Amino acid sequence: MELIDSLQDRVKSSSSSVGIMIVKVFSGLVLGLTFALIGDEVLKYGWFSFILIMVVTLATLLRLMRSWSWTHVLVFNLICVLIGLILYMYIRIAPG
């Protein structure tokens, strides 16, 4: 019985670790894609720089989020979405 309990605990912690890693990678890729698209519109660089910016942003965010829990990652994502909505409103309202 003890073996089954320890196995369940390991599976639970492993699935939680995999889940949070997937959320962190997805967040990094979305933010990297956003930065790469902004840079591409401003500087008109090629696909190599586009991919490079995505990978560098992803690696930087993964390093930054290394010790973050679910709560930290979700709050970070919420802040990013709110900043995106503010920028979207600014672009829609700005004259010209």
N, C-alpha and C positions, 0 to 999 in steps of 0.2 A: 504494500500500500504506500509506503514511503517513497518507493521508486517511482510510482505513478504520479504522486504529488510533485516530486522534484522535476519530473519530465514535463508536467503541465506548467509549472512555474517557468521553466526554461523556454518552452514554446511560447508562452505568453510574453515574456520579456523579449524574445527574439522577434516575434511578430510586431511588437510595439516599436522596436528599434528599426525594423525594416519599414514600417509605416511612416515613422517620422523622417527617415532618410528619403523616402519617396516624396514626401511633402516638401522637404528642404530642397531637393533637386528640382522639383517642379517650380518652386518659388524662384530659385536661382535662374532657371531657364527662361521663365517669363520676364524677370527683370533684365536678364541679359539680352533677350530678344527686343525688349523695349529700348534699351540703350543702343543696341546695334541698329535698330530702325531709325532712331533719332540721329545717330551719327551718319547713317547712310543718306538720310535726307539733307543733312547740313553739308557734309563733305563729299558726297558722291563717290565713296570708295568701293572697291570690288568685293567679291564674295569671300576672299581669304581674310580680309580685315573684319568683315561681318562675322564670320565664324570665330575669329580670334577674340573679338570683343565679347561674344557670347560665352566662350570658354573661360576667359579671364574673369568675367563677372560671376560666373557659376563657381569657379574655384575660390574666389574671394569671399563670396557669401557662404560657401560651405565651411571655409576656415573660420569665418566670423560666427557662424551658427553651430559650431562644433559642440558646445556644451549646453545649448539651449534646449529647453523642454518644449512640450506641445504648446503650452501657454505662450511662451516667448515667440515661437514661430507664428502662431495664429495672430498674436497682437501685431507682430511685424507685418504680416500679410494685410491685416486690416488697415494699418497706417499707410502701406503702399497703395492700397485701393483708394483710400480717402485722398491721398495726394494726387493720384491719377484723376479722380473726379474733380478736384479743384482745378487742375490744369485743363481738363476738358471744358469746364465751365468758363475758364478764362479765355480759352481759344474761341468758344462759341460766342461770348459776349464782346470780346475785343473788337474795336472798330477796324475796318480795312480788311 
